Amino acid sequence: MKKILPLFSYIFHPVFIPLYATIYYLILNFSDFGSQEKYFVLSQILIITVLIPILFFFILRYSGRIASIMVPAISERKLPLLIQSFLLIILVRNSITVERYTELHFFLLGALFSTLIAMLLLFIKTKASLHMMGISALTLFAFGLTIHYQTQNVALIMTLILMNGFVASSRLVMKAHSSKELIIGILLGTIPQILLLFLWL
């Protein structure tokens, strides 16, 4: 089991969470958007939240600014989180607008708030689990969409809750975080999503 658990840290790496959320959002809104628009939205999310951060990772990795893809040290996390914040700002201001993609807009806005708070905590030497921040935010978003569209997606919600447990176990097995850091990550992921949930439900 200890050999399998680390896989969840890669499958649910924070960089993939916006992509997963977007895919689920587009599936639920399948008939509302044309094929070209869906590909356009998905492409934007893929490029801005996945490909560009990965590119920056390689730049920072080869310049010696970060040690690994998990970015374990507090001092290494500030710049990647700052970059991620700017990328999310670009999305919520220019691409995923509140008028056209209301639910997804507020999910990304919540992700932005979570990222900014996680970055600020680094200045007081407090590290949050970004993995737990991401998977817990995704779970709340999926739960909100289920209520909003009145869909019977209990299996998905239960699966995501289970994935929260697997990801937390994975981070502990890999000795990447303490229990306190996991709890901080969960709070950072869920609280902004819960607060913004009332704006679009």
SVG drawing of the C-alpha trace seen along z (x, -y; Angstrom):
<svg xmlns="http://www.w3.org/2000/svg" viewBox="-32 -41 53 43">
<polyline fill="none" stroke="black" stroke-width="0.4" points="0.0,0.0 2.9,-2.4 4.1,-2.0 0.6,-2.7 -0.3,-5.7 2.4,-8.1 0.6,-7.8 -2.3,-9.8 0.1,-12.7 0.8,-12.8 -2.7,-12.1 -4.1,-14.9 -1.2,-17.2 -2.5,-20.8 -1.5,-21.7 -4.2,-19.4 -7.1,-20.4 -8.4,-23.3 -8.3,-21.1 -10.4,-18.4 -12.8,-21.0 -13.2,-22.4 -13.8,-19.0 -16.6,-18.3 -18.1,-21.7 -18.2,-21.3 -19.7,-17.8 -22.5,-19.2 -23.0,-22.1 -22.6,-20.0 -25.5,-21.4 -24.9,-25.0 -21.7,-25.5 -20.7,-24.7 -17.9,-22.3 -15.5,-25.1 -16.2,-27.1 -15.7,-24.0 -12.3,-23.3 -11.4,-26.9 -12.1,-26.9 -10.4,-23.6 -7.4,-24.8 -7.1,-28.0 -7.2,-26.1 -4.7,-23.5 -2.2,-26.1 -2.5,-28.6 -2.9,-26.3 -1.0,-23.2 1.5,-23.8 2.8,-27.2 3.3,-26.2 5.1,-23.0 7.3,-25.2 8.1,-27.5 8.9,-24.4 11.6,-23.3 13.0,-26.8 13.1,-27.0 14.3,-23.4 17.3,-23.9 18.1,-27.3 18.3,-25.6 15.4,-27.6 13.3,-24.4 14.4,-20.9 11.5,-18.8 8.0,-18.9 6.6,-18.6 8.4,-21.8 9.0,-20.7 10.8,-23.7 9.0,-26.8 11.6,-29.1 11.0,-27.3 7.2,-27.8 6.9,-31.6 7.8,-32.1 5.7,-29.2 2.6,-30.4 3.2,-33.9 3.3,-32.8 0.2,-30.6 -1.7,-33.6 -0.9,-35.8 -2.0,-33.0 -5.3,-32.6 -5.8,-36.4 -5.4,-36.3 -8.1,-33.6 -10.7,-35.2 -10.2,-38.7 -9.9,-38.0 -11.1,-34.5 -13.3,-32.7 -15.6,-35.6 -18.4,-35.7 -21.0,-36.6 -20.3,-33.6 -18.9,-30.9 -20.3,-31.8 -19.6,-28.6 -16.2,-28.0 -15.3,-31.6 -16.0,-31.5 -14.2,-28.2 -11.0,-29.8 -11.6,-32.9 -11.7,-30.7 -8.5,-28.9 -6.9,-32.4 -7.8,-33.3 -6.5,-30.0 -3.3,-30.4 -2.7,-33.9 -3.4,-32.9 -1.1,-29.9 1.6,-32.2 1.1,-34.7 1.4,-31.9 4.9,-31.2 6.1,-34.5 5.2,-33.3 6.9,-30.0 3.7,-28.1 3.3,-25.5 0.0,-24.3 -0.5,-21.1 -1.3,-22.4 -2.4,-18.9 -5.1,-18.9 -6.0,-22.5 -6.6,-21.4 -8.5,-18.2 -10.7,-19.6 -11.6,-22.6 -12.4,-20.3 -14.7,-18.2 -16.6,-21.3 -16.9,-22.5 -18.3,-19.2 -20.7,-19.1 -21.9,-22.6 -22.4,-21.8 -24.4,-18.7 -26.7,-20.9 -26.9,-23.7 -27.8,-21.4 -29.8,-19.0 -27.9,-16.0 -27.6,-12.6 -23.8,-12.4 -23.5,-10.8 -20.9,-8.3 -18.6,-11.1 -18.8,-13.0 -18.1,-9.9 -15.2,-9.1 -13.8,-12.5 -14.1,-12.3 -12.3,-9.0 -9.6,-10.6 -9.2,-13.2 -8.3,-10.4 -5.9,-8.8 -4.1,-12.1 -3.7,-12.9 -2.4,-9.4 -0.1,-9.8 1.4,-13.0 2.0,-11.4 3.6,-8.3 5.9,-10.5 6.7,-12.5 5.9,-15.6 3.6,-17.1 2.6,-16.9 -1.0,-16.4 -1.2,-20.1 -0.2,-21.1 -2.8,-18.8 -5.5,-20.3 -4.4,-23.9 -4.5,-22.8 -8.1,-21.4 -9.2,-24.7 -7.6,-26.8 -9.2,-24.8 -12.7,-24.6 -13.4,-27.9 -13.0,-30.2 -15.1,-27.7 -17.8,-27.6 -18.0,-31.4 -18.2,-31.9 -20.7,-29.0 -23.4,-31.3 -22.8,-33.7 -23.6,-31.2 -25.8,-28.5"/>
</svg>
